[in-house]
Amino acid sequence: TQLDHEIAKLRPGDHLCPIHETLAEQTASAVAFIVAGLQAGERCLYVAHDSPFEELVRRFADLGVNVAHETQKGSLKILTKCD
């Protein structure tokens, strides 16, 4: 997607501010950003206020991310309003 292309071009210090009309769009772009970070070997923190944890895990899995594995090795932390 265009967003994936833009994320791939980001360098340290760059910023990206996508505009979303729905929670689904917002979640999809956040997940894409986190996936890019994980693929680059970065540690990632996702703070989710409105998205249920199970929905986030499904979205990450759809993009090939094993949340349990990434969490266990310390690469990914997901916080929800219940944490």
Steps between C-alpha positions, in 0.01 A plus 500: 500500500598865480531509881737202500712677238513820707585309819784320322654837404505632859839563658589583862356841581238491223132538580185372334149618583233296320142625522231242577125506468432179693645300787566215256717730284684627807569150628612376157757777459627462857541126451684559170736741677565252785560215253759713317671569834507132593643410159773759558590336832357780714318462831141619462233620740136516389260687729144413397213691653209397279608174338439172685816295557365203303433722198856634512646148522291398197615803300864435587459130412346596164829676425713207613584618853496240778400723793578238765851445359577872456368575849699218659827615344431860607455647153131588538293632789128567459322705763123540508277712719460191720874486582 
